[in-house]
């Protein structure tokens, strides 16, 4: 259940949103104070915060900046009653996910929440995490001052960043290929940071999180009254990116109609808001990403050929993590540093067996999966070094069940050799982890439950289930 915090000094707004969003299945908390809201953020992780731009004790922009420091993974949406385009541009450039205007429209609120949660799930918040991790690395002098992300030093990484350095200073559009979670947005940001547009806006758009009906409004913007619910004018993502770079992630998810509008904008370098009567000239470098071959998408009729040729001036492929084994240890310590800072823990390293497991696992979710695994394991580790028992069973026993990276290309052929189905495999792995942890703590159920992250009743039931 997603957690949402509403910060608004109008108690009616707080109560309205709390009732409405609770009925929609969200866990909602409210406060009328910006300072109190920040205290709540320090104690509880919220997936999304709605914050009024004008609070009695502080401004929404200040709350936004503090939230970005305290909880980089939290999305922030600003509420304003002023319908001021300048305010919208400012807060989004400062890191807000989006903004809404009063009076609040239920459909608009739900759409924003769905987009924000989808963006977080797709890794948008991980971009902020990478940025924070860079600060940690700079503090420890383990990385060059002008580098924003841990790049890796293996052969695949060197090849990748050599291509980035080659294309970044140009004005070419770039297609970035890579599996989900491989770090395509981070590569796009690196291209932007190494270009002449560094310091100008960088706007990332998850095309998969936009509905067909609202894609035009999100990309081009709309004028007040242009459609039901358009209570104020709103700049689109391309307008916000003017002078800088826009990154269109999962580009093949755009509808045919939206692709037509995008082609016109690319050709003419002009856009017109929904409901508008005048064109606006824009100067934006376009970077796009896809986890499938755009040429194949063209042949299947999912993507316009003329748009493909416009974007495919240069292409880069981000290698999956399983092909960057030389970098896995560096990434593991990178994410451990971040997790220690985020969770206020003091885990200082990994047991040798842990590192062996991390290097042998095939990482289907790539860097995003690895970040989540290290964060969870850090939470389960009480100081000292991280042990194998803190890792998820499916990772620890992946080799045993023929899920190692060496089987990546042969998984379909080897699947029939498994002695039982996936459910049985997961059960056996869980039983072995339970047994190992219980033996380590000499069957102290309280300690075992704490280490496993479950309550005593659940532990007892599982011990009974597996005859332990």
NORBEL-V762487 format. One record per residue. N is the residue number from 1. RES is the residue in one small letter. PHI is phi in degrees with one decimal (999 if undefined). D_CENTER is the distance of its C-alpha to the mean C-alpha in Angstrom with 1 decimal. Layout:
n={N N}
res={RES RES}
phi={PHI PHI}
d_center={D_CENTER D_CENTER}
This chain:
n={1 2 3 4 5 6 7 8 9 10 11 12 13 14 15 16 17 18 19 20 21 22 23 24 25 26 27 28 29 30 31 32 33 34 35 36 37 38 39 40 41 42 43 44 45 46 47 48 49 50 51 52 53 54 55 56 57 58 59 60 61 62 63 64 65 66 67 68 69 70 71 72 73 74 75 76 77 78 79 80 81 82 83 84 85 86 87 88 89 90 91 92 93 94 95 96 97 98 99 100 101 102 103 104 105 106 107 108 109 110 111 112 113 114 115 116 117 118 119 120 121 122 123 124 125 126 127 128 129 130 131 132 133 134 135 136 137 138 139 140 141 142 143 144 145 146 147 148 149 150 151 152 153 154 155 156 157 158 159 160 161 162 163 164 165 166 167 168 169 170 171 172 173 174 175 176 177 178 179 180 181 182 183 184 185 186 187 188 189 190 191 192 193 194 195 196 197 198 199 200 201 202 203 204 205 206 207 208 209 210 211 212 213 214 215 216 217 218 219 220 221 222 223 224 225 226 227 228 229 230 231 232 233 234 235 236 237 238 239 240 241 242 243 244 245 246 247 248 249 250 251 252 253 254 255 256 257 258 259 260 261 262 263 264 265 266 267 268 269 270 271 272 273 274 275 276 277 278 279 280 281 282 283 284 285 286 287 288 289 290 291 292 293 294 295 296 297 298 299 300 301 302 303 304 305 306 307 308 309 310 311 312 313 314 315 316 317 318 319 320 321 322 323 324 325 326 327 328 329 330 331 332 333 334 335 336 337 338 339 340 341 342 343 344 345 346 347 348 349 350 351 352 353 354 355 356 357 358 359 360 361 362 363 364 365 366 367 368 369 370 371 372 373 374 375 376 377 378 379 380 381 382 383 384 385 386 387 388 389 390 391 392 393 394 395 396 397 398 399 400 401 402 403 404 405 406 407 408 409 410 411 412 413 414 415 416 417 418 419 420 421 422 423 424 425 426 427 428 429 430 431 432 433 434 435 436 437 438 439 440 441 442 443 444 445 446 447 448 449 450 451 452 453 454 455 456 457 458 459 460 461 462 463 464 465 466 467 468}
res={x x x x x x x x x x x x x x x x x x x x x x x x x x x x x x x x x x x x x x x x x x x x x x x x x x x x x x x x x x x x x x x x x x x x x x x x x x x x x x x x x x x x x x x x x x x x x x x x x x x x x x x x x x x x x x x x x x x x x x x x x x x x x x x x x x x x x x x x x x x x x x x x x x x x x x x x x x x x x x x x x x x x x x x x x x x x x x x x x x x x x x x x x x x x x x x x x x x x x x x x x x x x x x x x x x x x x x x x x x x x x x x x x x x x x x x x x x x x x x x x x x x x x x x x x x x x x x x x x x x x x x x x x x x x x x x x x x x x x x x x x x x x x x x x x x x x x x x x x x x x x x x x x x x x x x x x x x x x x x x x x x x x x x x x x x x x x x x x x x x x x x x x x x x x x x x x x x x x x x x x x x x x x x x x x x x x x x x x x x x x x x x x x x x x x x x x x x x x x x x x x x x x x x x x x x x x x x x x x x x x x x x x x x x x x x x x x x x x x x x x x x x x x x x x x x x x x x x x x x x x x x x x x x x x}
phi={999 -69.2 -99.0 -126.3 -114.6 -111.4 -116.4 -155.1 -77.8 -94.4 -63.1 -64.5 -63.0 -59.0 -66.7 -61.6 -66.7 -62.0 -65.2 -64.2 -75.3 -63.8 -63.8 -84.7 96.1 -99.0 -90.0 -115.9 -124.8 -135.0 -157.4 -99.9 -121.0 -63.6 -64.6 -65.9 -61.4 -65.7 -63.3 -66.4 -65.7 -68.4 -98.5 -135.1 -83.0 -112.7 -71.5 -147.9 -123.2 -97.3 -129.3 -66.6 -69.3 -114.5 -100.0 -71.3 -99.4 -167.6 -91.0 -59.6 -63.3 -71.3 -62.0 -56.3 -63.2 -67.8 -62.5 -62.2 -77.0 -75.5 -138.7 -58.6 -82.6 -88.5 -84.5 -126.4 -116.5 -94.1 -100.9 -136.6 -101.6 -102.0 47.1 -99.4 -61.2 -62.3 -63.0 -59.8 -61.3 -63.0 -69.2 -71.3 -65.6 -85.7 115.4 -68.8 -70.1 -169.1 -139.7 -131.2 -110.8 -81.3 -70.6 -75.1 -104.1 -50.9 -61.7 -67.0 -63.5 -63.4 -61.7 -64.5 -61.7 -62.2 -67.5 -65.1 -67.6 -65.7 -64.7 -64.5 -64.7 -79.9 108.2 -61.6 -65.8 -64.9 -62.3 -65.2 -63.0 -62.6 -64.7 -65.0 -61.0 -61.4 -63.4 -62.5 -67.7 -65.0 -61.3 -90.2 60.7 -95.5 -151.1 -61.1 -65.9 -93.4 -104.4 -91.7 -133.1 -71.8 -90.4 87.4 -123.5 -71.1 -60.4 -64.7 -67.2 -61.4 -63.4 -58.8 -76.3 -68.2 -67.6 -60.7 -63.2 -72.3 -92.5 -55.6 -71.7 -85.8 -105.9 -67.1 -75.6 -130.7 -98.3 -108.4 -97.7 163.6 -69.7 -60.1 84.2 -78.3 105.4 -65.1 -67.1 -65.1 -65.7 -60.8 -65.3 -64.7 -59.2 -61.6 -66.7 -97.3 -102.0 -70.1 -90.8 -54.7 94.7 -91.9 -61.3 -121.8 -115.3 -102.2 -123.8 -89.6 -64.9 -74.9 -95.5 -100.3 -75.9 -57.9 -70.6 -103.0 -60.5 -61.2 -64.2 -66.5 -83.1 -100.3 90.7 -148.0 -94.7 -58.6 78.6 -72.2 -159.2 -58.8 97.7 -82.8 -80.3 -154.1 -69.1 -144.1 -73.2 -86.2 -64.9 -66.3 -66.1 -68.0 -88.1 -52.6 91.8 -121.4 -129.2 -117.0 -115.0 -102.5 -85.3 51.5 -61.0 -70.0 -79.2 -69.7 -69.1 -59.8 -63.0 -68.0 -62.8 -62.2 -64.0 -67.5 -61.3 -60.0 -67.1 -65.0 -70.0 -96.8 55.2 -138.5 -133.7 -132.5 -62.2 -60.3 83.7 -85.8 -120.8 -124.7 -84.9 -122.7 -74.3 -134.9 -124.9 -134.9 -87.0 -109.1 -117.5 -125.4 -135.7 -153.8 -98.3 -133.2 -65.8 -64.4 -63.5 -67.2 -62.5 -64.8 -64.9 -89.4 79.2 -89.0 -142.0 -68.2 -65.1 -65.4 -72.0 -59.1 -67.1 -66.7 -86.1 -83.9 -79.9 -159.8 -131.2 -132.4 -112.4 -84.1 -67.9 -66.6 -61.3 -65.2 -95.9 -124.2 -59.2 -64.6 -102.1 -61.5 -62.9 -63.7 -64.4 -61.5 -69.2 -59.3 -72.9 -66.9 -56.8 -63.4 -65.3 -58.1 -67.4 -69.1 -100.6 57.5 -110.7 -133.5 -84.0 -104.8 174.2 -127.0 -61.9 -57.8 -66.9 -61.9 -64.1 -62.8 -63.8 -61.4 -75.9 -89.1 -68.5 -85.9 51.6 -62.6 -94.2 57.6 -61.2 -63.4 -64.8 -64.1 -57.5 -65.9 -65.2 -66.0 -61.6 -64.0 -66.1 -63.7 -62.3 -85.0 -102.8 -96.1 71.8 67.3 -96.2 -77.3 -105.1 -61.1 -63.0 -83.0 -86.0 -62.5 -57.0 -65.5 -84.8 -60.9 -106.2 -62.1 -64.8 -60.4 -104.8 62.0 -107.9 -71.7 -64.2 -66.2 -99.5 -53.5 -85.7 -119.4 -59.0 -66.8 -71.7 -92.3 -57.3 -71.1 -84.5 -63.0 -73.2 -158.7 -80.5 -61.7 -62.2 -64.7 -62.3 -64.9 -65.1 -65.7 -63.4 -63.2 -62.3 -68.0 -66.5 -58.0 -63.1 -63.2 -66.0 -60.0 -66.5 -62.8 -99.1 56.3 61.0 -79.0 -64.5 -64.0 -66.7 -64.2 -62.0 -63.9 -68.4 -85.7 76.6 -130.1 -88.5 -63.7 -65.4 -63.7 -61.1 -59.8 -63.3 -71.2 -63.4 -68.3 -60.5 -100.6 56.2 -105.5}
d_center={17.3 14.8 16.3 17.1 19.2 21.6 23.3 26.3 29.9 31.2 31.7 32.2 28.7 27.3 29.6 28.9 25.1 25.6 28.0 26.3 22.8 24.4 26.3 23.1 22.0 19.7 20.5 21.6 23.1 24.8 26.5 28.7 28.1 25.4 26.5 26.6 23.1 21.9 24.0 22.3 18.8 20.3 21.5 18.9 15.1 14.4 11.4 13.0 16.0 18.6 20.8 24.1 24.7 28.2 28.6 32.0 31.0 28.3 26.3 22.9 21.8 22.8 21.0 17.8 18.4 19.2 16.2 14.0 16.3 16.7 13.2 10.4 7.8 10.1 10.1 13.7 16.0 19.4 22.6 25.6 29.1 30.0 28.4 28.3 26.4 26.5 24.8 22.0 21.6 21.8 19.2 16.6 17.5 17.2 13.6 14.1 12.0 15.4 18.9 21.6 25.3 28.1 29.6 26.5 26.3 25.1 23.7 21.7 20.3 19.3 17.8 15.7 14.5 13.7 11.7 9.8 9.1 8.4 5.9 4.1 5.3 4.6 1.6 3.0 3.9 4.3 6.4 8.4 8.7 10.2 12.3 13.6 14.4 16.3 18.4 19.2 20.3 22.4 24.1 25.2 26.3 24.6 23.0 24.4 24.1 22.9 20.0 16.5 14.9 16.5 18.0 20.1 23.8 24.5 26.2 23.2 21.2 24.2 24.7 21.2 21.4 25.0 24.0 21.4 24.2 26.6 24.8 23.0 26.3 27.3 26.5 25.7 23.0 20.9 19.4 16.7 16.9 15.0 13.9 10.6 8.4 11.2 9.7 11.0 9.2 10.5 13.8 14.0 13.6 16.2 18.5 18.3 19.1 22.0 23.4 26.0 23.4 21.8 21.9 21.6 18.7 15.5 13.9 10.9 11.5 10.0 13.5 12.9 12.1 15.4 18.7 21.7 23.6 21.3 19.8 22.8 22.5 18.8 19.7 23.3 23.6 26.6 29.8 31.1 32.7 31.5 30.5 30.6 28.3 28.1 29.6 28.8 28.0 24.4 23.2 20.9 18.0 20.5 22.8 20.3 19.6 23.4 24.5 21.2 18.6 16.5 13.9 14.1 11.5 13.3 16.5 18.7 17.4 19.4 22.8 26.0 27.0 23.9 24.4 27.9 26.9 24.5 27.3 29.7 27.4 26.9 30.7 31.9 29.2 29.9 28.1 29.6 28.0 28.5 32.0 32.7 35.9 35.1 33.0 31.0 30.8 27.5 26.7 23.1 22.0 20.0 17.5 16.3 14.4 15.4 15.4 19.1 22.1 22.7 26.4 26.3 24.5 27.4 30.0 28.7 28.8 25.1 24.8 27.5 29.3 30.1 26.5 25.6 28.4 27.3 23.8 25.0 26.7 24.9 22.5 20.4 19.2 16.6 18.3 16.8 16.7 20.0 21.7 20.8 22.7 24.3 21.0 19.9 21.9 20.6 16.9 18.0 19.7 16.9 14.6 17.7 18.4 15.1 15.6 19.2 18.5 15.9 18.2 21.5 22.6 24.9 24.3 25.8 25.3 25.5 28.5 29.6 29.1 25.4 24.9 27.0 24.8 21.5 23.3 24.8 21.8 20.5 16.7 16.0 12.2 12.6 10.8 7.9 10.9 12.9 10.9 11.1 14.7 15.7 14.5 16.4 19.3 19.5 19.8 22.6 24.5 27.1 27.6 29.1 27.5 25.0 27.0 26.3 26.8 23.5 21.6 20.9 24.1 22.6 21.6 24.9 27.0 25.3 28.2 30.7 29.5 29.3 25.5 25.6 24.4 28.1 28.1 25.1 27.5 30.1 28.1 29.9 33.3 32.8 31.3 34.9 35.9 33.8 36.4 34.6 31.7 28.1 28.8 31.7 29.7 27.1 30.1 31.9 29.0 28.5 32.2 32.4 29.6 31.4 34.7 33.5 32.1 35.2 37.4 35.6 36.3 39.7 38.8 38.0 36.1 34.7 33.3 32.0 30.2 28.6 27.5 26.2 24.3 26.6 29.7 33.2 34.1 31.3 32.3 35.9 35.2 33.4 36.2 38.6 36.7 36.8 40.2 39.2}
